[in-house]
């Protein structure tokens, strides 16, 4: 018997701390429009959590933080592009992130020591049509997006398909699927090729692959690749000797997959050749936590339990440079949509913004704890950052840290523009079309938050278009004024 996933929705008016628990609102009341009023069923499996590695272990479940005090005057303030840079225009009266919905797996009555409950990874497909949720207990949920708007229905039928269980519910052609992975799932990644339009031939399909696949990185070193539309298992990629912590597909649509593992290596796979291993990248001396391929597919960044990140060439699979500047382990990294910027997040409480072409540090964003938001009796190490990601238009960053806060940063500022309280956060990801952020927690939950919607200035759009195909060195070689070069290379905003 499956049970429905619960939905928690923030009320329109802010509630004061100590005013009681947040109520659960029935989906039939249609409290918001950005997400569904209809949440899918879940797999009713679970287990006693196993301890993560020493550098990823948490001090234990944390109490839910109190609601935040009134925001400081700079938080959520409307910002307009400066005369010299003109990054973006934002509607007046911008507010703090609002919790739109929360997906919670049902807790089983029987426990299995082989499973764990953390949501280490969440992912949206590039076209925004699917959401993947590693909900713990060796289970991944594939949920059609946007979520259905019909009344909540929990009628489920099951059929086995090479290790997967496909759950059918009233949603038209697309159906929610439950992927039984058999091992703890650490990493998730969708392929970059979308489903073809009628009459079109997709390049992935031309080489014998389905139009959209999901790769899952497992605790035993396997990578399982699934067909999204059917839930069928396509490949089991073998080669890693330890946990596959992260995965990244080439954004240009080629069937190239990069995996990062605790065995201190990265591996490159070609799915058009039955998942053949193309290259092994060695250079890290600690567990590799994260890997990210630049949108122009020229570079690969990897972050490990070291004070530096490594930048690799995706053409020759050789090391370009080490990015040194952090004072503790680097755990997350992401490229800007135009490939002109790279951000790295570390346990040293800092996010560093780099020029990946020159290796220059452009900006450091320091996470200062908000003591009023924290329980003074907690012994949590508040400086540990867990995840960082760029917004789709490239003007904002989102970060998740162990101080129980989701922060949103504007690129031109050195302090956050918005906060949201969250407990036990592990990962974050923007919706491909903007507007909200998905976060995963140690409890196996997924939360959806509102994010700033911005109208990019013409200057930023021109910069983004130029930097998509011009490197920093090519920009500096242009016969244009110095101030324009500084703007195009993100030295000014």
Protein Blocks (a to p, Z undefined) as FASTA:
>chain_A
ZZddddddddfbdcdehiapaddddfklopafkbccbdcdddddddddddddfklpcfbj
cddddddddddfkgopacdddfklomaacdehiacdddfbdcdddddfbdcfkbcfbdfb
ccddfklpaccddebjhiacdddddddfbdcdfbdcdddeehiacddddebjbccdddde
hpacfbdcddfbdcddehiacfklmnopafbdcddddfkopacdddfklopafbdcdhia
bdcfbdcddfklpacdcdddfkopacdddfkngopafbdcdhbfbdcfbdcddfklpacc
dddfbfbdcdddfklopafbdcdhbfbdcfbdcddfklpaccdddfkopacdddfknopa
fbdcdddddfklpcfkbccdfkbcfbdcddfkopaccdddfkopacdddfkbcbdfbdcd
dehiabdcddfkghiacdddfkopacddddddddddfklmmmmmmmmmpcfklmmmpccd
fklmmmmnopaZZ
